[in-house]
Amino acid sequence: MKTLVIIPSRLSATRLPGKPLLKINGLSIISHVFKKAEKANIGEVIVAAEDQEIIDDVKKNGGQAILTNNHHKTGTDRIYEAIQKFDNSKIELVMNLQGDEPLMNINDIRNLKYQMIKTQSQLGTLASKIVDKNLHDNLDAVKVMTEKSLNLSNFPLAKNFMRKSEERYKNIYHHLGIYCYQLETLKKFVAYNQSSREIKNKLEQLRALDNGISINVSLAKESPIGVDTKEDFVAIKKIMEYKS
């Protein structure tokens, strides 16, 4: 199935302003992410950004980028605008990869696409096992509760997404910042107003569940840290500089 990978990005993140252009090994975070997406080799890759500086950086580093409006409430609304500006006539699947997860595992990205095609799911995402118990109380780390326990071959439905979770509940995993949509599902999703649970929890995936769009979850082999705070950036920088 023809797949388009879109990475939404903006400089005005509240907790760490300017983070897409912070450099690791001489390359911006956003450029690390698009290069990782290209390596996964599942489809064309585009960065959708509201800032010309991000567009310039991506293009300078050999990537494709589309300038979008700065009024979008969520990253999904941003990627939908980008799709409308792109020749999408043959696109069937849209992968939304967060611009602040440069450590996302390539095989996990590929597996998500494979599961989407195999099951003909409307919308899929990734989650990993929670190893550090403190994650349950960390409001920056989103958790997902699934109908069945995850293994490397299944793709069960998500029951709920939350910022704080109870360790005693079964089938709670760390949700990773990646979604794969059937193009028709994405069109439906952006047509819905933000739901009250979405606004309250600042989790756009709740808009899908609140409007009857099912979300399937695939188990990721790795659990990358996203860059939300200065501490995250320092931690990721250390890992990536050590690896290189």
N, C-alpha and C positions, 0 to 999 in steps of 0.2 A: 504494500500500500504506500502510495506516495506521501511522504511525511515532510513537514516543514518544522524546523526547530526555531522557536522565537525566544529570545532572552530579554525580558523587560528590565529597564535600568533607569535610574534617576539619581541626580547628585544630592537632592534635598532630603535624604534619610534623616530622621530626627535624632536617632541615637548616635550615629556616626556620619556626619555630613561629609560629602565628597568621597565616600568609600569606594565607588566603582573605579576611581582613578588612583587609589592608593597602590603603590608599586611593591611587587615581590619579585626578586631576581630581575629587576629592571623592566618588568612588564606589569601593566595595570591589572587589577583583579578582574575587571570585565573582559579584558583580552585573554586572560588565562581561561575564563569560563567559555568563551566562544571557541577557543582553540581545542579545549577538552570536548566540546560538542561536535566539532568537525572531526576529531579523532574517532568518535563513536560511529561516524559514517552511516547515519541512519536517514539522512536527508539534508537539504540545504539549510544553512544556519544564518539567521538574521538577528541583529540586536535592535530592539525598539526602545528609543530613548527620547526624553523630552529636552535634553541638553546637547547643544552643538558640540561642546567639549568632548562628550562621550562618543558622539558620531565620528569626530575627527580622530580620536584615539583609536577606535576600532578600525577605521579605514586605513590609518597609518600602519597598523599591524596586520593588514591583509584581510580584514573581515568586511562583511556587508552590514550596513546599518540604515535604519529608517527613522527620520525625525517625526515624533508624534506630539500631540497636544499636551499641555501641562495641567489639564483639569481632571485627569482620570483619577477615580477613587481607588482603583485596584490595578494590579499588574495585568490581570486578565482583560480588563477593558482596554488597556494599552496594547496588548498583543492583537486584540481584535481590530483595532484601528490600523495596525501595521499590515494585517492580512488584507484589509480592504485596499491598501495602497500597493499590494503585491499581486502578481498574476497568480491567483489561487484556483484557477479553473480545474486543475487536475489534483489539487491537494485533497487528501482524505483524512489524514491524521495531523494534528497540531500538537507539538511537544512544547510545553511552557517550562523552561529551565530557569531557575532563579539566578540572577546575576551576581549573587554573593556566596555561591557555593563552589569555589574553584577545586575542591577536593572530591567532587562527585565521581563515583567509580564508573568508568566507561561501560563495563559489562552490565552494571545495574541499569544504565540508561538503555542499552540494547535489549535487555530482558523485559523492560517495561513495554517497549514497542512489540516485542514478540508475544507477550501476554495479551496485549490489546487486540492483535490480529487473530490470535488463536481463539479467544473467547468472544470476539466482536463486542467488547465492552464499550459503553458510552464514554466513560471517563475513568482513567486509572492514575494511580500515584504509587510512591514508594514509602516504605517504613523500615526501620531497623530495630533490632532487639535493644531493650534498655539495660545497659550494663551498670551504669552509675545510678544508684537509687536516688541521688539528689536531683536527677532530671525530672522526677515527678513534681517537684515544687518549683522548678525553674520555669517562669512564665514566658521566657523567650523561646523555649524549646516546645514546639507544638506536639501533642500526643494524639494518637488515633486509636480508637477501640474497634476491633474487627469482630465479625460474626464467628469466625473460626480462628484457631491459632495459625500463624503464618509458617509456611515452610518454603523451600526454594522452588517448588513447582506449582503451588496453588495461587489463587488470585481471588480471595474471598471479599465480601462486601464490607465497607466501613459502616459502623453503626453511629459513630460520633467522633468529633474532633474537639479537643480541649487544650487549654493552656496549663491547667493544674490537674493532676490525676492522683488516684489512690492506688498505691502499690498492690493492695489486696485484691483489686479487680483483675479478672482474667483478660487476656488478649489486648493488653495495652502496649503500644509500640511508639517509638520516636518517629514522627512524621518528617519526611524530607521534602525539600522545596522543589518539587518537580510534578508536573501533571501532563497527561496525554489525553487529548480530546478527539473524539470524532468531530469533524468540522461542523456537522449539523448540531451536535450537542453544544459546541462552543457558541454558535449563533443563538441557541435557546438561552444559554446561561447569561449572556450579556444583555439579553432583552428583559430579564427579570430585574426588578428593583432590589436593592440591597435588603436582605432580611434583617429583622430585629436582632436575631442571634448573631448574625454576621457582624453587625455594627457593634454590639455589646462586647463580643470576644475578639474583634478585629481579625476574623478568620473568614476569608471569602469562600472557602470550600463549604461552609455551612449554608451558603446561598443555594448551592446545588442540592444538598440534602433536603433543605426546607422546601424545595420546589419539585421534589420527586425525581431528581437526577441521581442515579446510583453511582457510587464511586467504588471501584475495586482496588485492592491494595496488594502490591507485590513486595516480597521480602528482599531488602537490599543486603548484600553481603557486607558492605561497609557503611559506617555511620559518620559521614563527614561533618565537621563543624561548619556552620554558616558564619559569615562575618556580620554580627549585629552590633558589637561593641568594640572599643579599642583593645580590650583584653583578648577578644576573639581574633582580632587582626594580628596581634603579637604572637598568639599561639599558632595560627595558620602559617604566618611568615616563617616561624622557626621550623615547622614541619616541612614546608616546601623548600626552604633553603637547605635543610639537611638532606632532603631527597635528591637535590640537584648536585 
